[in-house]
Amino acid sequence: MQVFRLSRDKHTKELNGKGAALKGARWNSAGVEVIYTASNRSLAMAEVAVHLTLATLPINYLMLTIHIPDSVSILKLTPTDLPHKWNTFPYLSANQKIGDQFIRENKFCLLQIPSVVTKGDYNFLINPRHPQFSKIKIIEKEKFPFDTRIFH
């Protein structure tokens, strides 16, 4: 399987989850390392674009293609597995508890979770502490210019 991650170039040297741990996000509390990825390039772009404006449009982003062997363990959640209003903003602490538990239990390397931004698509959270994490590799990095029409 391939997943995608859109990141500033200075954060593309390795996959480690430290960025998500700084402040926390929808699926992890501050201090909990997890790597957010998307099932396709468009979703990876959309997940970043919702936090930007034309004035803050970055020029230093790279799209990472990440290879995950089929043998890597995965926990799949659907919207019916999630708390009521899981897709609202601001996000619920109940969402963070789901991701924190996924990392803490360390049973699976991947958590497939529905995207809030694009209904029907999925994000994949990677547990950098799982023994299978060493099988996951960045296989491509390419410059990613944002199309300014997105913000009009």
Summary of the structure (lengths in Angstrom):
residues: 152
radius of gyration: 14.9
end to end distance: 33.7
largest distance: 44.3
contacts: 432
relative contact order: 0.26
helix: 30%
strand: 26%
